[in-house]
Amino acid sequence: MDAINTVELKKVLAEQNIDTIKEFAEVCDIDRNIAAKVYRGKAKPGSETMFKIVAGLKLSPTRAGKIFFTF
């Protein structure tokens, strides 16, 4: 099982025309290696990284919950 809901995360990235892990990392101001692990569902981000992803992608609380807490 994935650490996060990668399907929902990938939907958000597609909606925002973020096509690469590098872009994902830059938009969210997180390390590219961490972004790759999160994208692939291999790591659940810590609270600081989660906050940066939520802020960088401008996620609503509901959408963030779907990604990080419902899978």
Sequence and secondary structure as in RCSB ss.txt:
>XXXX:A:sequence
MDAINTVELKKVLAEQNIDTIKEFAEVCDIDRNIAAKVYRGKAKPGSETMFKIVAGLKLSPTRAGKIFFTF
>XXXX:A:secstr
  SS HHHHHHHHHHTT  SHHHHHHHHT  HHHHHHHHHTS    HHHHHHHHHHHT  HHHHHHHHT  
